[in-house]
Amino acid sequence: MDLLDLWLLEAALELPTPLQLLVSPDPAGSLNMRDDPRFSHEELCERLAGLAERDLIRIHEHPDGMEELFTPEAISQAILRPRPRSIQVYELTPSGGALWETQARPDWSRYVNAGEEPSVNDAPESWVIEALSLDIAEAEFRFHEELGDGNRPVPESKRGEALTPWNVTYWKTLPRGYRLHYTSVPQPPDPVRTAASHRREPWYTPVRL
């Protein structure tokens, strides 16, 4: 597969991607990608249209707009003249996700989704970890314990639940997974510990341009 098309698939791997991020001053940085493909406006629109025509991506208004974009002209207009309070995104279709998997060879057993949960008023900061198993989720919890940032996880707050099935991303589902909830309390950041934290290798093969 063309590497530039594969870059576009990877950019939408975990979340639907706003078209405006693709034309930001630093698209690679905005999308947490390693390399910048430096698309011209015309090439970007043509590539997106080509991927949509092949049913590898779906371009639509977020979150649930029914009208889809397929032509370079329509995509260009959505980027250059966005409608007020409208966000146009593209996302992988099941076929696009499957094609990305054949190229990137992901190891889903190493995939971890960790982030903050909404909390109200003065409630403790709440966090969630999703992974393939309890052991992997617990390893991620220990990583955050040792990270030395401004949040100290509270072991006594942990509560878990099995996920059957596990919706790993918006396009990928596995038969089972595990979700671990916990809270944290503030602590003074420790930049030395943070800098010394183990750098984890990617769980898939990223695009290299």
ChimeraX commands (.cxc) that place a marker at each C-alpha (Angstrom):
marker #1 position 0.00,0.00,0.00 radius 0.5
marker #1 position 1.13,3.57,-0.70 radius 0.5
marker #1 position 2.92,4.90,2.41 radius 0.5
marker #1 position 1.14,8.25,2.30 radius 0.5
marker #1 position -2.26,6.56,2.20 radius 0.5
marker #1 position -1.14,4.34,5.07 radius 0.5
marker #1 position -0.12,7.47,7.02 radius 0.5
marker #1 position -3.69,8.77,6.66 radius 0.5
marker #1 position -5.10,5.47,7.93 radius 0.5
marker #1 position -2.74,5.47,10.92 radius 0.5
marker #1 position -3.68,9.06,11.78 radius 0.5
marker #1 position -7.26,7.90,12.38 radius 0.5
marker #1 position -6.30,4.71,14.19 radius 0.5
marker #1 position -7.78,5.42,17.62 radius 0.5
marker #1 position -10.21,8.30,17.07 radius 0.5
marker #1 position -12.02,9.96,14.15 radius 0.5
marker #1 position -9.70,12.69,12.87 radius 0.5
marker #1 position -10.87,16.26,12.18 radius 0.5
marker #1 position -9.99,17.33,8.64 radius 0.5
marker #1 position -8.75,20.68,9.99 radius 0.5
marker #1 position -5.90,18.94,11.84 radius 0.5
marker #1 position -4.57,17.69,8.51 radius 0.5
marker #1 position -4.07,21.28,7.34 radius 0.5
marker #1 position -2.76,22.72,10.61 radius 0.5
marker #1 position 0.73,24.30,10.64 radius 0.5
marker #1 position 2.10,21.09,12.19 radius 0.5
marker #1 position -0.18,18.17,11.26 radius 0.5
marker #1 position 2.26,15.52,12.48 radius 0.5
marker #1 position 2.51,17.17,15.89 radius 0.5
marker #1 position -1.24,17.77,16.07 radius 0.5
marker #1 position -1.91,14.11,15.37 radius 0.5
marker #1 position 0.99,12.68,17.40 radius 0.5
marker #1 position 2.54,11.21,14.27 radius 0.5
marker #1 position 6.24,10.73,13.68 radius 0.5
marker #1 position 6.57,12.20,10.17 radius 0.5
marker #1 position 4.89,15.00,8.24 radius 0.5
marker #1 position 3.81,13.97,4.72 radius 0.5
marker #1 position 3.66,17.63,3.60 radius 0.5
marker #1 position 0.60,17.16,1.43 radius 0.5
marker #1 position -0.44,19.95,-0.87 radius 0.5
marker #1 position -4.09,20.85,-0.45 radius 0.5
marker #1 position -4.97,19.25,-3.76 radius 0.5
marker #1 position -3.09,16.01,-3.02 radius 0.5
marker #1 position -4.66,15.71,0.44 radius 0.5
marker #1 position -8.19,16.05,-0.95 radius 0.5
marker #1 position -7.51,13.58,-3.75 radius 0.5
marker #1 position -6.02,11.00,-1.39 radius 0.5
marker #1 position -8.90,11.27,1.06 radius 0.5
marker #1 position -11.40,10.94,-1.78 radius 0.5
marker #1 position -9.55,7.90,-3.10 radius 0.5
marker #1 position -9.60,6.20,0.30 radius 0.5
marker #1 position -13.32,6.96,0.68 radius 0.5
marker #1 position -14.07,5.62,-2.79 radius 0.5
marker #1 position -12.31,2.36,-1.85 radius 0.5
marker #1 position -14.40,2.14,1.36 radius 0.5
marker #1 position -11.31,2.44,3.56 radius 0.5
marker #1 position -12.43,5.62,5.31 radius 0.5
marker #1 position -15.69,7.46,5.91 radius 0.5
marker #1 position -15.73,11.28,5.82 radius 0.5
marker #1 position -18.67,12.90,7.59 radius 0.5
marker #1 position -19.80,15.49,10.10 radius 0.5
marker #1 position -19.00,14.60,13.71 radius 0.5
marker #1 position -20.44,12.92,15.67 radius 0.5
marker #1 position -23.18,11.33,13.56 radius 0.5
marker #1 position -23.68,13.32,10.40 radius 0.5
marker #1 position -25.33,11.20,7.75 radius 0.5
marker #1 position -24.01,13.12,4.74 radius 0.5
marker #1 position -20.71,11.66,3.57 radius 0.5
marker #1 position -18.07,13.30,1.41 radius 0.5
marker #1 position -16.55,11.41,-1.50 radius 0.5
marker #1 position -15.18,13.88,-4.05 radius 0.5
marker #1 position -12.02,16.03,-3.83 radius 0.5
marker #1 position -14.17,19.11,-4.45 radius 0.5
marker #1 position -16.54,18.41,-1.55 radius 0.5
marker #1 position -13.63,17.61,0.77 radius 0.5
marker #1 position -11.82,20.78,-0.26 radius 0.5
marker #1 position -14.88,22.89,0.44 radius 0.5
marker #1 position -15.32,21.28,3.88 radius 0.5
marker #1 position -11.70,22.17,4.73 radius 0.5
marker #1 position -11.60,25.68,3.27 radius 0.5
marker #1 position -15.12,26.80,4.18 radius 0.5
marker #1 position -16.24,24.87,7.25 radius 0.5
marker #1 position -19.79,25.44,8.37 radius 0.5
marker #1 position -20.31,27.12,11.77 radius 0.5
marker #1 position -20.34,24.66,14.68 radius 0.5
marker #1 position -19.56,21.82,12.30 radius 0.5
marker #1 position -16.61,19.44,12.55 radius 0.5
marker #1 position -15.88,17.27,9.55 radius 0.5
marker #1 position -13.90,14.14,10.39 radius 0.5
marker #1 position -12.72,10.99,8.71 radius 0.5
marker #1 position -12.59,7.57,10.32 radius 0.5
marker #1 position -11.57,4.07,9.38 radius 0.5
marker #1 position -14.16,1.69,8.06 radius 0.5
marker #1 position -13.90,-2.00,9.03 radius 0.5
marker #1 position -12.18,-2.58,5.67 radius 0.5
marker #1 position -9.77,0.28,6.32 radius 0.5
marker #1 position -8.95,-1.04,9.78 radius 0.5
marker #1 position -8.36,-4.54,8.44 radius 0.5
marker #1 position -6.06,-3.20,5.72 radius 0.5
marker #1 position -4.12,-1.13,8.28 radius 0.5
marker #1 position -3.68,-4.28,10.39 radius 0.5
marker #1 position -2.13,-6.21,7.49 radius 0.5
marker #1 position 0.48,-3.45,7.10 radius 0.5
marker #1 position 1.13,-2.42,10.72 radius 0.5
marker #1 position 0.90,-5.90,12.34 radius 0.5
marker #1 position -0.48,-4.64,15.68 radius 0.5
marker #1 position -0.06,-6.67,18.86 radius 0.5
marker #1 position -3.38,-5.99,20.56 radius 0.5
marker #1 position -2.18,-7.74,23.71 radius 0.5
marker #1 position 0.13,-4.76,24.24 radius 0.5
marker #1 position -2.48,-2.10,23.54 radius 0.5
marker #1 position -3.49,-0.06,26.59 radius 0.5
marker #1 position -6.01,2.77,26.69 radius 0.5
marker #1 position -5.43,4.89,29.82 radius 0.5
marker #1 position -6.91,8.28,30.61 radius 0.5
marker #1 position -8.84,10.51,32.94 radius 0.5
marker #1 position -12.54,10.06,33.63 radius 0.5
marker #1 position -14.89,13.00,34.24 radius 0.5
marker #1 position -15.22,13.89,37.91 radius 0.5
marker #1 position -17.53,16.36,39.61 radius 0.5
marker #1 position -16.91,19.16,42.08 radius 0.5
marker #1 position -14.24,18.23,44.64 radius 0.5
marker #1 position -14.25,14.51,43.94 radius 0.5
marker #1 position -10.81,12.85,43.59 radius 0.5
marker #1 position -9.33,12.65,40.13 radius 0.5
marker #1 position -10.69,9.52,38.47 radius 0.5
marker #1 position -8.83,7.41,35.91 radius 0.5
marker #1 position -9.48,4.34,33.83 radius 0.5
marker #1 position -7.25,1.74,32.19 radius 0.5
marker #1 position -8.47,-0.65,29.52 radius 0.5
marker #1 position -6.35,-3.60,28.41 radius 0.5
marker #1 position -6.62,-7.18,27.21 radius 0.5
marker #1 position -6.27,-8.67,30.70 radius 0.5
marker #1 position -6.13,-7.88,34.40 radius 0.5
marker #1 position -2.37,-8.49,34.46 radius 0.5
marker #1 position -1.76,-5.94,31.69 radius 0.5
marker #1 position -4.03,-3.38,33.37 radius 0.5
marker #1 position -2.23,-3.88,36.69 radius 0.5
marker #1 position 1.14,-3.42,34.98 radius 0.5
marker #1 position -0.12,-0.12,33.57 radius 0.5
marker #1 position -1.28,0.92,37.05 radius 0.5
marker #1 position 2.22,0.23,38.42 radius 0.5
marker #1 position 3.69,2.28,35.58 radius 0.5
marker #1 position 1.61,5.27,36.68 radius 0.5
marker #1 position 2.61,4.67,40.31 radius 0.5
marker #1 position 6.26,4.97,39.32 radius 0.5
marker #1 position 5.82,7.79,36.81 radius 0.5
marker #1 position 6.43,10.65,39.24 radius 0.5
marker #1 position 3.95,13.09,37.70 radius 0.5
marker #1 position 1.53,15.22,39.70 radius 0.5
marker #1 position -0.95,12.39,40.35 radius 0.5
marker #1 position -0.36,9.55,42.83 radius 0.5
marker #1 position -2.65,6.56,42.16 radius 0.5
marker #1 position -4.47,5.23,45.24 radius 0.5
marker #1 position -4.23,1.40,45.29 radius 0.5
marker #1 position -7.19,1.05,47.66 radius 0.5
marker #1 position -9.44,2.78,45.13 radius 0.5
marker #1 position -8.99,0.18,42.41 radius 0.5
marker #1 position -12.06,-1.58,41.07 radius 0.5
marker #1 position -12.18,-3.68,37.95 radius 0.5
marker #1 position -14.64,-5.19,35.53 radius 0.5
marker #1 position -14.44,-7.70,32.73 radius 0.5
marker #1 position -15.42,-6.51,29.27 radius 0.5
marker #1 position -17.14,-9.02,26.98 radius 0.5
marker #1 position -16.72,-7.97,24.29 radius 0.5
marker #1 position -14.06,-5.27,24.49 radius 0.5
marker #1 position -14.56,-2.33,22.12 radius 0.5
marker #1 position -10.87,-1.55,21.75 radius 0.5
marker #1 position -11.36,1.38,19.37 radius 0.5
marker #1 position -14.33,2.71,17.44 radius 0.5
marker #1 position -13.64,0.15,14.69 radius 0.5
marker #1 position -11.93,-2.76,16.51 radius 0.5
marker #1 position -13.60,-5.25,18.86 radius 0.5
marker #1 position -12.03,-8.19,20.70 radius 0.5
marker #1 position -13.90,-11.00,22.50 radius 0.5
marker #1 position -12.77,-9.87,25.95 radius 0.5
marker #1 position -10.85,-7.22,27.82 radius 0.5
marker #1 position -10.53,-5.65,31.25 radius 0.5
marker #1 position -11.26,-2.19,32.65 radius 0.5
marker #1 position -9.60,-0.87,35.82 radius 0.5
marker #1 position -10.92,2.25,37.57 radius 0.5
marker #1 position -8.97,4.13,40.22 radius 0.5
marker #1 position -8.55,7.56,41.76 radius 0.5
marker #1 position -5.46,9.64,42.45 radius 0.5
marker #1 position -4.35,12.33,44.85 radius 0.5
marker #1 position -2.05,15.26,44.05 radius 0.5
marker #1 position 1.65,14.88,44.68 radius 0.5
marker #1 position 4.70,17.05,43.92 radius 0.5
marker #1 position 5.98,16.17,40.45 radius 0.5
marker #1 position 9.32,14.37,40.32 radius 0.5
marker #1 position 10.94,15.26,36.96 radius 0.5
marker #1 position 13.86,12.88,37.58 radius 0.5
marker #1 position 11.53,9.90,38.04 radius 0.5
marker #1 position 9.45,10.97,35.07 radius 0.5
marker #1 position 12.52,11.25,32.83 radius 0.5
marker #1 position 13.73,7.84,34.01 radius 0.5
marker #1 position 10.43,6.09,33.33 radius 0.5
marker #1 position 10.63,3.21,30.92 radius 0.5
marker #1 position 10.08,4.21,27.29 radius 0.5
marker #1 position 7.64,1.77,25.79 radius 0.5
marker #1 position 8.00,0.51,22.25 radius 0.5
marker #1 position 5.06,0.92,19.84 radius 0.5
marker #1 position 2.53,-1.91,19.84 radius 0.5
marker #1 position 2.38,-1.76,16.05 radius 0.5
marker #1 position 4.75,-0.86,13.19 radius 0.5
marker #1 position 4.41,2.90,12.61 radius 0.5
marker #1 position 4.64,4.44,9.17 radius 0.5
marker #1 position 8.08,5.77,8.29 radius 0.5
marker #1 position 8.09,8.25,5.42 radius 0.5
marker link #1:1,2 radius 0.2
marker link #1:2,3 radius 0.2
marker link #1:3,4 radius 0.2
marker link #1:4,5 radius 0.2
marker link #1:5,6 radius 0.2
marker link #1:6,7 radius 0.2
marker link #1:7,8 radius 0.2
marker link #1:8,9 radius 0.2
marker link #1:9,10 radius 0.2
marker link #1:10,11 radius 0.2
marker link #1:11,12 radius 0.2
marker link #1:12,13 radius 0.2
marker link #1:13,14 radius 0.2
marker link #1:14,15 radius 0.2
marker link #1:15,16 radius 0.2
marker link #1:16,17 radius 0.2
marker link #1:17,18 radius 0.2
marker link #1:18,19 radius 0.2
marker link #1:19,20 radius 0.2
marker link #1:20,21 radius 0.2
marker link #1:21,22 radius 0.2
marker link #1:22,23 radius 0.2
marker link #1:23,24 radius 0.2
marker link #1:24,25 radius 0.2
marker link #1:25,26 radius 0.2
marker link #1:26,27 radius 0.2
marker link #1:27,28 radius 0.2
marker link #1:28,29 radius 0.2
marker link #1:29,30 radius 0.2
marker link #1:30,31 radius 0.2
marker link #1:31,32 radius 0.2
marker link #1:32,33 radius 0.2
marker link #1:33,34 radius 0.2
marker link #1:34,35 radius 0.2
marker link #1:35,36 radius 0.2
marker link #1:36,37 radius 0.2
marker link #1:37,38 radius 0.2
marker link #1:38,39 radius 0.2
marker link #1:39,40 radius 0.2
marker link #1:40,41 radius 0.2
marker link #1:41,42 radius 0.2
marker link #1:42,43 radius 0.2
marker link #1:43,44 radius 0.2
marker link #1:44,45 radius 0.2
marker link #1:45,46 radius 0.2
marker link #1:46,47 radius 0.2
marker link #1:47,48 radius 0.2
marker link #1:48,49 radius 0.2
marker link #1:49,50 radius 0.2
marker link #1:50,51 radius 0.2
marker link #1:51,52 radius 0.2
marker link #1:52,53 radius 0.2
marker link #1:53,54 radius 0.2
marker link #1:54,55 radius 0.2
marker link #1:55,56 radius 0.2
marker link #1:56,57 radius 0.2
marker link #1:57,58 radius 0.2
marker link #1:58,59 radius 0.2
marker link #1:59,60 radius 0.2
marker link #1:60,61 radius 0.2
marker link #1:61,62 radius 0.2
marker link #1:62,63 radius 0.2
marker link #1:63,64 radius 0.2
marker link #1:64,65 radius 0.2
marker link #1:65,66 radius 0.2
marker link #1:66,67 radius 0.2
marker link #1:67,68 radius 0.2
marker link #1:68,69 radius 0.2
marker link #1:69,70 radius 0.2
marker link #1:70,71 radius 0.2
marker link #1:71,72 radius 0.2
marker link #1:72,73 radius 0.2
marker link #1:73,74 radius 0.2
marker link #1:74,75 radius 0.2
marker link #1:75,76 radius 0.2
marker link #1:76,77 radius 0.2
marker link #1:77,78 radius 0.2
marker link #1:78,79 radius 0.2
marker link #1:79,80 radius 0.2
marker link #1:80,81 radius 0.2
marker link #1:81,82 radius 0.2
marker link #1:82,83 radius 0.2
marker link #1:83,84 radius 0.2
marker link #1:84,85 radius 0.2
marker link #1:85,86 radius 0.2
marker link #1:86,87 radius 0.2
marker link #1:87,88 radius 0.2
marker link #1:88,89 radius 0.2
marker link #1:89,90 radius 0.2
marker link #1:90,91 radius 0.2
marker link #1:91,92 radius 0.2
marker link #1:92,93 radius 0.2
marker link #1:93,94 radius 0.2
marker link #1:94,95 radius 0.2
marker link #1:95,96 radius 0.2
marker link #1:96,97 radius 0.2
marker link #1:97,98 radius 0.2
marker link #1:98,99 radius 0.2
marker link #1:99,100 radius 0.2
marker link #1:100,101 radius 0.2
marker link #1:101,102 radius 0.2
marker link #1:102,103 radius 0.2
marker link #1:103,104 radius 0.2
marker link #1:104,105 radius 0.2
marker link #1:105,106 radius 0.2
marker link #1:106,107 radius 0.2
marker link #1:107,108 radius 0.2
marker link #1:108,109 radius 0.2
marker link #1:109,110 radius 0.2
marker link #1:110,111 radius 0.2
marker link #1:111,112 radius 0.2
marker link #1:112,113 radius 0.2
marker link #1:113,114 radius 0.2
marker link #1:114,115 radius 0.2
marker link #1:115,116 radius 0.2
marker link #1:116,117 radius 0.2
marker link #1:117,118 radius 0.2
marker link #1:118,119 radius 0.2
marker link #1:119,120 radius 0.2
marker link #1:120,121 radius 0.2
marker link #1:121,122 radius 0.2
marker link #1:122,123 radius 0.2
marker link #1:123,124 radius 0.2
marker link #1:124,125 radius 0.2
marker link #1:125,126 radius 0.2
marker link #1:126,127 radius 0.2
marker link #1:127,128 radius 0.2
marker link #1:128,129 radius 0.2
marker link #1:129,130 radius 0.2
marker link #1:130,131 radius 0.2
marker link #1:131,132 radius 0.2
marker link #1:132,133 radius 0.2
marker link #1:133,134 radius 0.2
marker link #1:134,135 radius 0.2
marker link #1:135,136 radius 0.2
marker link #1:136,137 radius 0.2
marker link #1:137,138 radius 0.2
marker link #1:138,139 radius 0.2
marker link #1:139,140 radius 0.2
marker link #1:140,141 radius 0.2
marker link #1:141,142 radius 0.2
marker link #1:142,143 radius 0.2
marker link #1:143,144 radius 0.2
marker link #1:144,145 radius 0.2
marker link #1:145,146 radius 0.2
marker link #1:146,147 radius 0.2
marker link #1:147,148 radius 0.2
marker link #1:148,149 radius 0.2
marker link #1:149,150 radius 0.2
marker link #1:150,151 radius 0.2
marker link #1:151,152 radius 0.2
marker link #1:152,153 radius 0.2
marker link #1:153,154 radius 0.2
marker link #1:154,155 radius 0.2
marker link #1:155,156 radius 0.2
marker link #1:156,157 radius 0.2
marker link #1:157,158 radius 0.2
marker link #1:158,159 radius 0.2
marker link #1:159,160 radius 0.2
marker link #1:160,161 radius 0.2
marker link #1:161,162 radius 0.2
marker link #1:162,163 radius 0.2
marker link #1:163,164 radius 0.2
marker link #1:164,165 radius 0.2
marker link #1:165,166 radius 0.2
marker link #1:166,167 radius 0.2
marker link #1:167,168 radius 0.2
marker link #1:168,169 radius 0.2
marker link #1:169,170 radius 0.2
marker link #1:170,171 radius 0.2
marker link #1:171,172 radius 0.2
marker link #1:172,173 radius 0.2
marker link #1:173,174 radius 0.2
marker link #1:174,175 radius 0.2
marker link #1:175,176 radius 0.2
marker link #1:176,177 radius 0.2
marker link #1:177,178 radius 0.2
marker link #1:178,179 radius 0.2
marker link #1:179,180 radius 0.2
marker link #1:180,181 radius 0.2
marker link #1:181,182 radius 0.2
marker link #1:182,183 radius 0.2
marker link #1:183,184 radius 0.2
marker link #1:184,185 radius 0.2
marker link #1:185,186 radius 0.2
marker link #1:186,187 radius 0.2
marker link #1:187,188 radius 0.2
marker link #1:188,189 radius 0.2
marker link #1:189,190 radius 0.2
marker link #1:190,191 radius 0.2
marker link #1:191,192 radius 0.2
marker link #1:192,193 radius 0.2
marker link #1:193,194 radius 0.2
marker link #1:194,195 radius 0.2
marker link #1:195,196 radius 0.2
marker link #1:196,197 radius 0.2
marker link #1:197,198 radius 0.2
marker link #1:198,199 radius 0.2
marker link #1:199,200 radius 0.2
marker link #1:200,201 radius 0.2
marker link #1:201,202 radius 0.2
marker link #1:202,203 radius 0.2
marker link #1:203,204 radius 0.2
marker link #1:204,205 radius 0.2
marker link #1:205,206 radius 0.2
marker link #1:206,207 radius 0.2
marker link #1:207,208 radius 0.2
marker link #1:208,209 radius 0.2
view
